[in-house]
Structures are given as structure tokens and as C-alpha cells.
Amino acid sequence: MFIPNEDYIFPKNSGRQFRYLWLKEFSWLRYSKSTDGAFCLSCVLFGNKFKLRSGISQPINVIIDTNVKEKIIKNCKILRPIVDAIIFCGQTNTPLRGHRNDSQYLPEAGECSKCGTGCFNKLLNFAVRNGNDVLGSHLNNCSKNASYISKTSQNEIIKCCGEEISKSILSEVRKNVFFSIIADEACDSSTKEQMSLVLRFVDSDFNIREDFIQFIHCSEGVKGKDLFNVLLNCVSNLNLDIKNCRGQGYDGASSVSGYINGLSAQVLNINSKALQKFLEASILEREPQTHKKKLKDICRTRWIERIDGLNTFLEHYLSIFHALYIMASPESSVNKDTQNKSSTFLNSIGTFQFVFTLVVTTRVFDFTLPVTRLLQSKTINILEGLHLITALKNTFISIRNDIDSFHNNCYEAACLLSKSVSDYFKRAVTIPLIDHVSISTRFKSETVAAYKGLSIIPFNIIFFLKRPKTQLCWRKQFETFCDFYIDDFPNISALNGELVFWEKYWESFSETIPDNISLTLKSISFPAFENIKIALRILGTLPVTSCECERSFSVMRRLKDYMRTTMSEGRLNGLALMYIHQEIVPCIDNVINRFSIKNR
């Protein structure tokens, strides 16, 4: 190899020729006369010894890739205890933040806090004290914007945990295809209107589940159209098709039950199969009263507690009146504030209007008690429930037709406690209350017809077959159900043959006959009865009560109490999902992966 003179003539082979200009442009370039080629001088002289001299045994791209992987592994080790602490706080409803959470108040890693930092920081320091050196080194040496323990990072990790739980639930919903929506609205501690969304579905193990999904801030209002827009956007964001909704469960508020602008009516406009649930169990709820020693506190989320309080108040009305009278008297030993409040309460409950309303309300709800008990039982027989509902409707029709007799009975009972005029309160209280119950609107004929599909359950079939006069009743009731959901069956032409085979199969079944939807599905896991399986899955999704929404509101008030009114929606939903779904523990590795791809 050499550098030839400028007048050197380079040979021309295959139309190509070395150019002297290249030697001036690249100082490391040399020409080889023997090969008529160009070479790098450094590579020729030191190529074999460069790796040994530099200490590099791998290509630089491989080394960079290895360093990145090592950094990822290290960051995962740092994030694992952080995510674990957040999951612990979420599942136990332990507030993460304390009175002092700014960086200047945080102690050194592993030391105990002396100025009121939150439980989250205390858990991390506890982990450091127990040997987590990787976390300790990170907390002591990291930059302030890369500690992963700030409130912003907490919110992101909490949201990731919630998304993992939602993903687990929604994957089960999509496997079943069909689902029902249960929703209710309540005001949180910051006076924001929150809608609780619960999905009812049959999971892959054939268990009927009602799972809370999220709280939705009703920022646009609580009118029917506003709630419809919020609900539709939420269902779309969950990647669910509203066309697969087979039931709606709400309370009896006008914003959801209105025939034209109500939420349920607007959902029915785009999906006629999304029937509103047939029973407002939370409105009818009441349990039998036992002897009480004190007044029951009113629960803001559970109607059953209010009815209990009402019965307790009626039972001890005279004792309450007497106690208030003593405390309101000038000679009482209580303080002035208690005396004034007692006088106010005494004036309120001392009128005949109050007493009569109390008596009528209690007696009206007595009629709903058997149906409510059945709907709240774990082994609910819907067919029996339908008979009770029919009897309940007829009872209220009978009362309305003979309102004078019912009113007089209530009036006589109220007269034992106070005195007043009867006719005025009949027109002002009794008749409006009976009309307000609106049993017919709560138990619509098309919804009751849909629940007649429960006659397909083997226990109900055997029940019908044992009575000669009702042997064909189960087929007729199930056909009513099939007519409504005819488009959902995979092979409707084969349904009649399936029903004949279905009846004979359970007549000869030697084991325990299934008496509910879940057990029936589990007993026919083999490939047969495809139409009937779809029917059972649809029946399993139809809602019965809205109790799960009320339970979620109880959780919301524990999470977002008066000390945490500024909690964001994402943080609230993540913490609520972790606290409610204790059985679904977010995978820490999945949470870290989800956290790592978010833009920060």
C-alpha cells in the first residue's frame, strides 16, 4: 500500500478507476497496486489487535443494547416495591399521602418520618430498612424529577393498576359477548355528580358476575340526554358494543325512567333488546324490624337502612316524643343548644300530618316485603318472583279501588298517636302515595316476558313435568323469550329439536338437577345445546337489583372523604377498583410495562 504521485496512471478495470482525489479527501486511505484497491491504513495495521487494546469484545451496538437492558432491569427492581406499596394501600384503603409530602419533608431513605409523611413513603422506607438496597440507593441518589414517588407518578401508577383490573374484567365480558349495564348517580364529597357503572355478565367459568367498572363525572348535568351521552362515551371507550347490551338497571328517577327523554328510553332507541330491569329492588327493600334500643342512623347509599330507621322510629314514636318533650322543657338539665334542637324536632314530629304519613308509608312498604326478600336471596327463583310480582300489582290495584277502607285503617292507627282531620290527609297523602308507587311501570310486560326464559332451567322443567296440567307450560314460556331474542340464536331452525332433547336429557339425569343459570351452564360444558347456551347466557346478564352500585358509592365515600375532596377522577377510579376487586391483584410486571410506555 502506498500514496502514488499525482501523475500516477491508475489502471482501468471493468469501467472503474481509482481516483487520486480520494487520497487528498481521506487521509487514512491508501492504494494497493497488487489488488488495484483502496484500504484503510489503520484497519490494516491494527485491525487484529484493536479489540484487545480497547478492551471491547463485542460490537458497539450490542454493547449499547446490553446496557439498555441492564438499565431496564434495574428500573424494574426500583419500581417493583413502589408499585407493590401502591397496591397495598389501594387494597386496604390506606391513604397514600400525609400532611407533609413535599420533597423537603421526606426523610432519608430507610429512616422513620418525624413530620407526618404519608403511608406510601413510610412503606418504602420500611422496605429499605428491611434490606431493599436497590430502592434505598435510588431514593438517595436519584434526581428530583425521576424518583417515581411524586404525586404525579402515584396517580399514573394507580391508573395503571386500575387499567389492569379493568382489562381483566372486560376480557371476560367480551368472551361472553352479552352484558347488562347497571348505573346509578350520587354526589361525592366535593359536590360532583358521579355515575357508578357496573357490568353484569357470565364469565368463562359460567359464574354470573356484577363488577364495578368506574365512576364517571357527570360534568354536563344529570338530565336523561346528558347521562346518555356520558354512558355511551364510556361504553365506547371500554371497547364494548352497545348493541350487545341486553339489560339496563337503574333506580326510579325521572332522568333515567322517562318514556321519551329518560336514559333508558334513549338506550332503547339504539338497542331495543337492552331491556330496563324489571324490579327496583332498592326502592322496595325493607327487612323485618326487631326490637331496638336506639334510633338507627340513616345510610345515604342504602335504602334498606332508611326503611329500618323508619320502622324503628314508628315503633318507638311515643318514647321519642316523650324524651324530646323532657329535653325541650325549660326545667331540663341539657344545655341550651340541645334544648333548642329538641324543641324543633318536637314541633316537627308532633303534627298529625307527620304521624299519618309515617303510618301510611310503613304500611305501603309492608306489601313489598315478600318480593324484596325473595330478590335479595342468593337462591332466587325468578318464576316464583314473577308470581309474587303479579300478586303485588294486583294488591295495589285492589287497594286503589278500595282506597277508603285502606285509608280508614291507616287513619285509625294514626289517631292512636295524635288527632286531626281525616279527609284532608286522604287526598293529600294516601292517594298520591299509592299512585306514586307505580308498580305497573316498574314491572313492564315485555320485561317480565323476557324473564319467562328462566323456564328453561332444568329444575323448573322438572317442576312443570311433575304436574300433568302444566307439562307444556315451560315450552310456551320459553318460546315467548325466544321470540324477543330470535336474532341472537346461532341456529334458530334447530331450536325445536334442542328443546325436545333438552327435556328428555334432564328427565333421565341421575344426579342433582341444576336449579340456577350458573349450575346449568356448568353441567352442559360439552359441545351441544348451542342455542340453549346462548339463551342461558342472555338470561344470566339480565339485571335483578342495583345493589352493586350502592355498594360502590359506599366505597366512594370512604375513599373520597372530607379530607380528600380534591382527588382526581383517575386516582379515584384506580383506588376504587383495587379496593372493590380484592380478588383481582394487578400483575406488578404488567403495571410497570404499562407505566413505562406512558408519556411523561
C-alpha positions, 0 to 999 in steps of 0.5 A, a space after each residue: 500500500 502506498 500514496 502514488 504521485 499525482 501523475 500516477 496512471 491508475 489502471 482501468 478495470 471493468 469501467 472503474 478507476 481509482 481516483 487520486 482525489 480520494 487520497 487528498 479527501 481521506 487521509 487514512 486511505 491508501 492504494 494497493 497496486 497488487 489488488 488495484 484497491 483502496 484500504 484503510 491504513 489503520 484497519 490494516 495495521 491494527 485491525 487484529 489487535 484493536 479489540 484487545 487494546 480497547 478492551 471491547 469484545 463485542 460490537 458497539 451496538 450490542 454493547 449499547 443494547 446490553 446496557 439498555 437492558 441492564 438499565 431496564 432491569 434495574 428500573 424494574 427492581 426500583 419500581 417493583 416495591 413502589 408499585 407493590 406499596 401502591 397496591 397495598 394501600 389501594 387494597 386496604 384503603 390506606 391513604 397514600 399521602 400525609 400532611 407533609 409530602 413535599 420533597 423537603 419533608 421526606 426523610 432519608 431513605 430507610 429512616 422513620 418520618 418525624 413530620 407526618 409523611 404519608 403511608 406510601 413513603 413510610 412503606 418504602 422506607 420500611 422496605 429499605 430498612 428491611 434490606 431493599 438496597 436497590 430502592 434505598 440507593 435510588 431514593 438517595 441518589 436519584 434526581 428530583 424529577 425521576 424518583 417515581 414517588 411524586 404525586 404525579 407518578 402515584 396517580 399514573 401508577 394507580 391508573 395503571 393498576 386500575 387499567 389492569 383490573 379493568 382489562 381483566 374484567 372486560 376480557 371476560 365480558 367480551 368472551 361472553 359477548 352479552 352484558 347488562 349495564 347497571 348505573 346509578 348517580 350520587 354526589 361525592 364529597 366535593 359536590 360532583 355528580 358521579 355515575 357508578 357503572 357496573 357490568 353484569 355478565 357470565 364469565 368463562 367459568 359460567 359464574 354470573 358476575 356484577 363488577 364495578 367498572 368506574 365512576 364517571 363525572 357527570 360534568 354536563 348535568 344529570 338530565 336523561 340526554 346528558 347521562 346518555 351521552 356520558 354512558 355511551 362515551 364510556 361504553 365506547 371507550 371500554 371497547 364494548 358494543 352497545 348493541 350487545 347490551 341486553 339489560 339496563 338497571 337503574 333506580 326510579 328517577 325521572 332522568 333515567 325512567 322517562 318514556 321519551 327523554 329518560 336514559 333508558 328510553 334513549 338506550 332503547 332507541 339504539 338497542 331495543 333488546 337492552 331491556 330496563 330491569 324489571 324490579 327496583 329492588 332498592 326502592 322496595 327493600 325493607 327487612 323485618 324490624 326487631 326490637 331496638 334500643 336506639 334510633 338507627 342512623 340513616 345510610 345515604 347509599 342504602 335504602 334498606 337502612 332508611 326503611 329500618 330507621 323508619 320502622 324503628 322510629 314508628 315503633 318507638 314514636 311515643 318514647 321519642 316524643 316523650 324524651 324530646 318533650 323532657 329535653 325541650 322543657 325549660 326545667 331540663 338539665 341539657 344545655 341550651 343548644 340541645 334544648 333548642 334542637 329538641 324543641 324543633 324536632 318536637 314541633 316537627 314530629 308532633 303534627 298529625 300530618 307527620 304521624 299519618 304519613 309515617 303510618 301510611 308509608 310503613 304500611 305501603 312498604 309492608 306489601 313489598 316485603 315478600 318480593 324484596 326478600 325473595 330478590 335479595 336471596 342468593 337462591 332466587 327463583 325468578 318464576 316464583 318472583 314473577 308470581 309474587 310480582 303479579 300478586 303485588 300489582 294486583 294488591 295495589 290495584 285492589 287497594 286503589 279501588 278500595 282506597 277508603 277502607 285502606 285509608 280508614 285503617 291507616 287513619 285509625 292507627 294514626 289517631 292512636 298517636 295524635 288527632 286531626 282531620 281525616 279527609 284532608 290527609 286522604 287526598 293529600 297523602 294516601 292517594 298520591 302515595 299509592 299512585 306514586 308507587 307505580 308498580 305497573 311501570 316498574 314491572 313492564 310486560 315485555 320485561 317480565 316476558 323476557 324473564 319467562 326464559 328462566 323456564 328453561 332451567 332444568 329444575 323448573 322443567 322438572 317442576 312443570 313435568 311433575 304436574 300433568 296440567 302444566 307439562 307444556 307450560 315451560 315450552 310456551 314460556 320459553 318460546 315467548 323469550 325466544 321470540 324477543 331474542 330470535 336474532 341472537 340464536 346461532 341456529 334458530 331452525 334447530 331450536 325445536 329439536 334442542 328443546 325436545 332433547 333438552 327435556 328428555 336429557 334432564 328427565 333421565 339425569 341421575 344426579 342433582 338437577 341444576 336449579 340456577 343459570 350458573 349450575 346449568 351452564 356448568 353441567 352442559 360444558 360439552 359441545 351441544 345445546 348451542 342455542 340453549 347456551 346462548 339463551 342461558 347466557 342472555 338470561 344470566 346478564 339480565 339485571 335483578 337489583 342495583 345493589 352493586 352500585 350502592 355498594 360502590 358509592 359506599 366505597 366512594 365515600 370512604 375513599 373520597 372523604 372530607 379530607 380528600 375532596 380534591 382527588 382526581 377522577 383517575 386516582 379515584 377510579 384506580 383506588 376504587 377498583 383495587 379496593 372493590 376487586 380484592 380478588 383481582 391483584 394487578 400483575 406488578 410486571 404488567 403495571 410497570 410495562 404499562 407505566 413505562 410506555 406512558 408519556 411523561 
